[in-house]
Amino acid sequence: MIGLYGSAFFVGFALTGVVLKQSDKFGRKKVLQFGLFVQILCCYGLYFLNNQYLDYALLFVSGLIISKNYVCYILITELVPKRLQMIMGCICLTCDTFFPVMINSIYFMAGGKDWKQITIVPLVV
């Protein structure tokens, strides 16, 4: 059942096109704010709840809300000057995934065992 954790996230990610179209209907800012709020709720739920099936549901919702990254990318490309669009877009998409993955990888390669210790910092911030 451990493989279902990653699959739940990617099934949500595959269905993200449904959510992405909502930015045209409700506005990008509202979709971005809603996505950030739901992502925070999912992170807190994953941290504090110990129900395996609820974890699957929260990971699915986290994958579904990943469209906030694309909405953020579109906003950045509209708001910054043309010469900085590519750099700012890369920073936007990299900061949400690359840095947390690198920090977690270094933590576990150094011998860390408890994932909750490293997760508490982003939750507090």
Disulfide bonds with the S-S distance in Angstrom:
none
